[in-house]
């Protein structure tokens, strides 16, 4: 029986004479239902003969459209699948194994797609896939949807077809061959066997052609040294899990040194097992991720690092080359020698002689961690050939220049000279994804596809072969460089066919594409040897006379290829915690001598001075200053990859171009510094630099204490007073506990020993959960929206243990206040600790009890849940959260021109994960422990009629963590890894004394 009740949406409807009511009656639907457009005109429909099934399709669509039209919002016209692709099941994700390769970063990955759209990068964990995704690789999926990509080829700045561009290039190559002119292929390191073969075939067909490999950030000196000793232009690989003693001289091997990817092996040796863990010495100028993780870090100039390398060489090999004696270096050298084959030495000094000593030392040690057989193929740039190319261009000797994957007008220190030299080349063509600085200076710019739209292959290390496969059809009119090479050599095959017919491994082609990786036997090279003593003699003469500028690449920005990626621009630097900038890092002592300052302003932002850097006749003006604890006196640091203008949105045109000072491909330059007027506004997400002795936040101990004392002494459990007796804080509750032993109960374990602060988890969380980018201005107001942050703390004394002693020694109110104020300032050479912090998903959550509308509540599986449509933005929950992990969404970031990032255009929004809603303004956001991922795992196991296996449950952060620091799972499964970690003697909860009973478990940091 139908109801006669009438419902009103507002009081206004009670007034029959209201103009608003009349308007609503006349315009019930906001937009007309597009049934005519979908079904065609009535006459043709009436005359058509159709099946009952087709008729129901039409009726079904019109019914759905009518339902949509009844909504209050505007109707978006939709077209359903008429013939659904077999490989696509709406609502289910597909994963494709592929490889990332851009000349700077390389990785074996899986690509998550939804309804044909790549939306997330994950690590390929199959055997042999050893190169995992860093923050930049995770963010690369957003670069696919960059609205400023080059959408078609251009000739002289005007749109053109590939056929037109190809005809001009072919004619120029033929003309050069006829006239004896030089043709040069200038490419980045592709590490692609098939591309190398194609280039070889092109050179064979054109004897007047030459191939030059150019890397924006060079490893040429290390390549030259390795080639001299081992006869192969490559780099040694390292497995730090096999080393008990690690000595690094200026090598940030947890960062981008020689391609990175060493953190997984390193972390294995840093977790104390059977009473042992590796010992790590770091000698460096800039504070790096490797320096932050080291047991003993000694800041020193690069000139002194060269002396240190000679000193270590003498101890290990028994040589007697005269060098300065440093007691800290001597101690490290003795321990390295004692470790023997379980020791390893690495160096990032851009000097062939230094790299020769590295090889000599590791050979003398017979280091197990040093692998000269399975060499890295990911750095092939040749500095001398690049310099010769510029000279040839200036002299008019180069007839045709074809570039791929490089942007020398921006990345060369003499980029302006290169641009001028391009005008002397009869035809300059560049294959590029962006209309960048070099594309604008070239006569032809060929639009190339993103790697997620491409076929390819890559050999990251010798003995490993990986496939790159497309996960989406090309979005624009693009051509791969390899297809062009096939065309120029008269090969009618497609690049896909060329790769497939070239494959001859043990795996079938289909299996190779499915797995993404194949492994084969590697053969060692043999060289002519080198005079190591002579190399040491040259290094021993190194002396520092001026201030040294040490150029480096940031964890977020790398070499600058993805400068238009807002995820990376807003990514806080792990060390400085600043985003949207590069800056000169200066020691406190030098800053005071030069009158440079950092200070906080009323809105909580960080400001700083400006300087001008001058080196080799080049001036870099208006460079902001960041006073950096741990920076070696007499040195300053500056990150490459910023200061770009071409093909970037205005918001992304930040920072200064440090490549201008990268003279002769050397990352160390003598500079002079002059203070400028004005003050720079930083977007820094963390102004609290030290722990000030608060050992209950980051608990740590020494390996000796860990091995000899009971856990109760170094992992102290807090106590409270109950009935005038001290009892464990965890035993006292304000509420009756809920029985969570039935079903799943999720925990996230975070090992502070394994966390390197790399930030891959932060970008993965961005991608999985549609976290918006807010821009520099909002970050500066502490309105960043990251659901996961990685807190970085410096010690106030030289160690955190020293901080605890200083705090304990204070007595009385005034003395304590004075002591604590002093402890706000970090040491000039502090210890560093990283701590990932997200919503702790407290079983007794303070946020839940104060929400007046029950927008935040606790799930049966241990997750603190948010109902966004209930949230009214009181922010009581954020005020009551002791962990400060909630982010209030101040603005509508989606489809808002004021926030002109990926969510403001249709192409950028293709990256959005449909399993997670896009939040509107006025609601509270926070980590959900990726509830959509846990539920998908449960449903998958249910459909397959089985239990969930250990390791299947993942969050975005745990899945992205390559060091093994984050482990997620079900603690009710007592055999699971996370359940065992929760019972480990190192396990503790953050701020345990307040009784919130979190579901995130930390592990005490042990220092060796």
C-alpha positions, 0 to 999 in steps of 0.5 A: 500500500502506497504512503500518502505522507508528504516530505519537505526538504525545507521550510520554504516549501510550506509557503505556496507563494514562494518564488523558490518553490515555483522555480523548483517545480518548473525545473525539477531536473538540473540537466535534461536526461540525454536519452535522445542522444543515446537512443537516437530519434524516435522514428529510427528507434520505432522502425528498428528491429532489436532483440529483447536483450538490447531493448533491456540495455536501452531501458536499463540505461534510461532508468539509470539516467533518470535515477541520476537526474533525480539527484540534486547535483548536475548529471554527467552524461555516461556511456556504458560498456556495450562490448566489455573488454575481456581483461577489464572487470569494472571495480577490480584492479589489474596489475601489470609487471613493467620497468621504470627507466628515465636515465636517472631512476630505474626500477622493477615495478607493478602498475595498478590499473582501474578500468584501463587507467594506471593509478598507482605504482607498486614494487615487483616482488618476484625473484630477481626484481631487486630494484624497487620504487623510490619516491620519484618512481611512485610519483611517476604515474602522475607524470603520465597525466601531465597536462603540459606534455608535448601532445604532438610533434613540432617543426619550428615551433608549429604542430606537425605530424610524425611523418613530416618530422621523420621525412625532414630527419631522414633527409638531413641524415642522408644529406650528412652522409652524402656530404661527409657531415657528422651525425650525432645521437645524444641520448641518456643512459637507456640501459636497454639492450634492444636500444643499444642494438638499434643504435649500433645498426644505425651507426653501421648504416651511417659510418659518419654517425656517432653515439654520445651518452650524456647523464645530467648527473654524471658518474663518469669518473667512477665509470672510467676507474672501473673500466681501467681495472675491470675492462668494462664501462660500468659500476660495481654493485653492492649488497650491504646485507653482507657487510658487518662494517660499512665505511662511506666517504662522501657517498649517500648510498641511501639516497641517489648515489650510483642509482640508489636502491641499496636501502633494502640490503642495508636495512637487513644488517641494521636490525639487531639479530642474534646480538649483532648488527652492522657498524656504519661510519660516514664521512661527508660534507652535507647531511644526507640520509646515509649520514643520518643512519650512520653510527658514527658520522664525521663532517668534513670537507671534500678535500679532507675526504680525499685525505681520509681515503688515502689514510684508509687505503694505507691501513687496508693495503699496507701502502705508505702514501703520505697523508694527513692523519685523522684519529676518527678515520684511523679508528674506522680504517682499523675496524674495516680491516678487522672486518675483512671480507665482511667490510666494504668501502664506498665513495661519492667523490667525483674523482677518478683517483678516488674511485680507483682507491675504492676498487683497490680497498674492496679488492684488498678486503675481498669484500663480499658486499662488493660485486664487480661481476653483476655490474650496474648498467644504469650510468653510462655517461661520458663527460669527455665525449659530451665536451667534445660534442659541444666543441664540434657543434661550435666549429660547425662540424655537426650536421645533424644532432638527434637527442633523446631523453636529455635536456642539455640546455637546462642541465649543462652548466654551459647550457646557454653555450649549448643552445647557441651551438645548436644554431650552428647545427643544420638540423637539431631534433629532440625526442621528448615528453615535454616542450622543455628548454632543449625542445624549444631550442631545437628545430624539430621536437618529437613527442614521445610517450610516457613509459607507461605507454611504451614497450621496451627492455632494460638491463639494470644489472648484468644478468638481469633482463626486464621488460617495459610494457604499456599499461594504457594506449598512448594519450597523445600523438607520440612516437618512441625513439626506438620506432624512429631508429627502426624507420631510419634503418629501413626495418619495417618491424614495430619495436614490439616485434623487434623486442619479441623476436630478439628474446631467446631466454629460458622463459617464454615470451608470455612468461617474461611479460607476465613476470617482468624480469628474467635472470641469467648468468653474468660474466666478469670483465677483465681490465689492464689494472691501474697504479693505485699508489700513484692515484693515492699520491695525487689524492694526498695533495688535495687541499681546501682553500676556499668554501666548497659547494657540494651539489647533490640531488634531493630525495624528492626532485632528483635530477629535475625531470619530474619538476612539474609533478606536484606530489614531488614538489610538495614532498618534504625533504627528509632532512630539512623537512622543507618543500617547494624549494632548494636552498643553500645549506650552511653550518651554524658556525659559518652562518654566524660568521657570514651574518646569515639567519633562519627565524620563525614568524607569527604564522608559524612559517620559517624565513631565511636570508638570501645569498649570491653564490659565485663560482667560475665566473658564474653568479647565482643570485637570490639563493635562500639559506637553510642553516643545517645541523651537521653541515661541515664547516667550510662547505655549503650544499645546494640541490640540483633539479630546480629552477626550471621554467619551460613546460612547467605550471607557474606554481612549479617554477620554484627554486634556482638552477644549480646546474649553472654551477655544475662545472666540468661535471664535478659536484664540488666547486670552490665558491664565494658567498655574499649576503643579499637583502630580503628574506625568503619564505620557506614551506617547512612542515616541521619547526620542532627540531629536537626531542629535548630528552623526551625519550618516550617518543623515540626510544633508543639504546646501544647494542651493548646495553641491548645485549647485556641488560634486561629489556625492562631497563632499556624499553621502559614501560610507563607506570601510573598510580592506582590505589596509591600503587605504581602499576603499568599504564597499559593495565589501567583503562577509562573504558571497558575493553572490547573483545577483539580476539574474533575476526581480523585485528590490524596492526602496523609495525614500524622498526626505527632501525630499518627506516631510512626516511626515504619517503616512498611511503609518503608518495604511495599514500598520496596515490592510494588515498587521493591526498590533495596537493595544497601548494606552498602558501598553504603548507607554510600555514601548516595546512599540508594534507599528508596523511603520513609524515616522517618526523626527523629529530636532531639531538641537542647534544652530540647524541640522544643519550647525551640529551637524556643525561642533560635533562636528568641533571637539571633541578628546580623549576628555573634550571629546568626551564633554562635547560629545556630552552637550550635543548631546543637547539640542535648540535652542530653534528647531531645524531638523527632519528626518523619516525613515520607517524600516521593515525595510530588507530587507538583502541581507546581513541581520544578523538572518538569520545569528543566528536559530537556527530560520531563522524569518527568511530572505531571499527571492529578490525582495529581501524579508526574510521571517518564518515566524511558525510557526518563530519561538520568540521568542529575539529575537536578530534584534532585538538584531542589527538595527542599524535597530531595526525589529523588534517583539517581540509580547509578548501575544496582542492578538486576542480578549484583553479586556485589549486592548479595541480592535478585535481584541477584538470580532467587529465590529472584527475585520471590518476584518482583511485575510485575506491577512495572518495575525493574529500570536499572542504570542511572535513577532517582527513587522516590515515584510514589504514587503507581500509579499502585495501584490507577489505579488498584482500578479505573479499578476494580470499572469500571469493576464492574460498580460503583464509587470508595468507600472512603478508597479503594484508597491506597498506600503501605505506607498508607495500611501498617500504623497501627497507622492511621497516613497515610490516602490516598484518592481522595480530589475531593470526598468531603465526603472522609476522606482525603478531610476532613483532608486536610481542618482540622485546623492542616493541613499544607504543607512542606515548604509551603512558596516556593509555590510548592503546594504539594499533601502530607498534614501534621498535626501539632504535638500537645504535651500534 
